[in-house]
Amino acid sequence: MVEHKVDTLNDDQIKILALLSVGTAEGKIAEQLCISTQAVRMETDTILKKINAPNLLQAVLWAALRL
């Protein structure tokens, strides 16, 4: 698993990851953050890269341990 710190993610990325972790749909996240669904997808990809997670499940597990 990844050993990066939470401070590698910006505030929006932390919010997105937290919302994804509780099962919030991309569309609802976009609505809540006043961004497009495409922006949510792009930020999700960035999150995965920043924390070196191969998939969303690993990112959610990372978040559970660190957020």
C-alpha positions in Angstrom: 0.0 0.0 0.0 1.0 3.6 -0.4 2.9 5.6 2.3 2.2 9.2 1.0 0.9 11.8 3.4 -2.5 13.4 3.1 -0.9 16.7 2.4 -0.1 15.5 -1.1 -3.7 16.0 -1.9 -5.4 19.4 -2.2 -8.6 20.2 -0.4 -10.9 19.4 -3.3 -9.1 16.0 -3.8 -9.6 15.1 -0.2 -13.3 16.0 -0.4 -13.7 13.9 -3.6 -11.9 11.0 -2.1 -13.9 11.2 1.1 -17.2 11.3 -0.9 -16.1 8.4 -3.1 -15.2 6.5 0.1 -18.8 6.6 1.3 -20.2 5.6 -2.1 -21.3 9.0 -3.4 -21.8 9.0 -7.2 -19.6 11.1 -9.4 -22.6 13.2 -10.5 -23.6 14.0 -6.9 -20.0 14.9 -6.1 -19.9 17.2 -9.1 -23.1 18.8 -8.0 -21.9 19.3 -4.4 -18.6 20.8 -5.4 -20.0 22.8 -8.3 -17.7 21.2 -10.9 -18.3 19.0 -13.9 -18.5 15.2 -13.8 -15.5 15.2 -16.1 -13.6 17.3 -13.5 -14.4 14.7 -10.8 -13.1 11.9 -13.1 -9.9 13.9 -13.8 -9.4 14.7 -10.1 -10.0 11.0 -9.3 -7.3 10.0 -11.8 -4.9 12.6 -10.2 -5.7 11.2 -6.7 -4.8 7.7 -7.8 -1.5 8.9 -9.2 -0.6 11.0 -6.2 -1.2 8.2 -3.7 0.1 5.6 -6.1 -3.1 3.5 -5.9 -3.8 1.1 -8.8 -7.6 1.5 -8.4 -10.4 3.2 -6.6 -10.7 0.4 -4.0 -7.1 0.9 -3.0 -7.6 4.6 -2.8 -10.6 4.1 -0.5 -8.6 1.9 1.7 -5.8 4.5 1.8 -8.4 7.1 2.7 -9.8 5.0 5.5 -6.4 4.8 7.1 -5.5 8.4 6.7 -8.5 10.7 6.5 
